[in-house]
Each structure stands twice: as structure tokens, then as C-alpha cells.
Amino acid sequence: MQIAGLNTLGISIARIDYAPLGQNPPHMHPRATEILMVLEGTLYVGFVTSNQPAPNRNKFLSKMLNKGDVFVFPVGLIHFQFNPNPHQPAVAIAALSSQNPGAITIANAVFGSDPPISDDVLAKAFQVEKNTIDYLQAQFWENNHN
């Protein structure tokens, strides 16, 4: 959006700096595939397949990436990156196949929506007690309900 000539080319790129033990939490891009290249450090990455017919339903695929390694996250699938090193940061470049890929962080969307999703609905969906849902929603209250 800041450089008009680049706005309709169908690509985005971002540098991501990960603190020691830092992460880009589970999220998805509804309008883009992402390709990630590690420039420095190590990242543990993974994604979950969609609700395909068995046996590949919700299959978790992950890999430990080192400097120079590349990983692809298909469009719309939940994925994450985590720096497992407690002493060294990591750096990566992410390229996305859209100038407007969107980003939905799963925990924020589910537990921090405004207004909140009913705790009855979430308790049934996650098969936990309502007080567990209330606790999780409270963790996101400050950020989403100023």
C-alpha cells in the first residue's frame, strides 16, 4: 500500500526476527501460499492439512529448518514457526503469493473475538469444561476489549 506500483503484483515479502524461544504462533493466510527461507538460526516449522478424506485428515507435517532451508505453507492451512534455541535469535524471509494475504492468528480469533464466542460453543468444540474456556478467553480480554 505504501508503494503504489507494487500494489497489484500479487506478492508480499516480510522479514521475521525471532527472539530466542520466540514464535510466530499458529495462524493462516486465507488468500496466499507462503514460502519461508531461514537466513540465520534454526526454526521448527509445521502445518496441518485440511479435512481431507482419511488417511490424510488433519495430518501434521513439520520440519527443523537451518540456515538456507526453505519450507512452503499451502494457502489457508494453519501453520507456525518456532525458534527452539534458548540462546540465539533466528531470522527468516517469508514471501506470500498475494499483495493482501490476510493473517488469522488462531488463538486470538477463537479466544479473543469481540464479542466473545459463547463459552458453551467453545467448551463443546474443544471438549473441555466451560471454566477452561473462560480462563483462555480472559487471557485475551485486555488486548481485544480496551
Salt bridges, closest charged atoms under 4 A:
ASP17 OD2 - ARG15 NH2 2.86
GLU34 OE1 - HIS29 NE2 2.90
GLU34 OE1 - HIS79 NE2 2.92
GLU40 OE2 - LYS67 NZ 3.46
ASP114 OD1 - HIS145 NE2 3.68
ASP120 OD1 - LYS130 NZ 2.74
